[in-house]
Amino acid sequence: MIRNVFGLLAGCLFSIGLMISHMIDPAKVLNFLDVAGRWDPSLAFVMAAGIPVAATGYAIAKRRSAPLCDTAFPVLPRGDLDRKLIIGAVLFGAGWGLAGFCPGPALAALPLAFGHVVPFVIAMIIGMALVPLVSPLLFPKHDPALVKRQELLR
């Protein structure tokens, strides 16, 4: 229960940061990507400001034997650049560049019904629901990373 409360608080804090930095506005993202037109460097400043915050969190976590709300840190499988990662990155980047939204800012903007956020979130949910159906067609069934992900979804 306490893990869910801390997760909710972290999500709310992240959403507030996205709102303060105006990263829920797809025009900010699209203008950042438009280097030949109305380029807006503010997204780079937001990302640069996030690096020391994340680095501090990782430094604190390295000194701890376990997270605050669990008995041990999860052991994540090491993955190299593979077809799944490349396809996922291309789809994420294409969606972000075309719509100006990625999942976090889209969910933060959802209560405001900002721009085209509602159709984006609906499409995102449909895409997430289709992953278990499409993955076996794109990737071999004997792929251990896919098997692990499907086990986590259950």
PyMOL commands that set and color helices and strands:
alter all, ss='L'
color gray80, all
select helices_A, chain A and resi 2-20+26-33+42-63+83-99+103-112+117-138+144-153
alter helices_A, ss='H'
color red, helices_A
deselect
rebuild
show_as cartoon
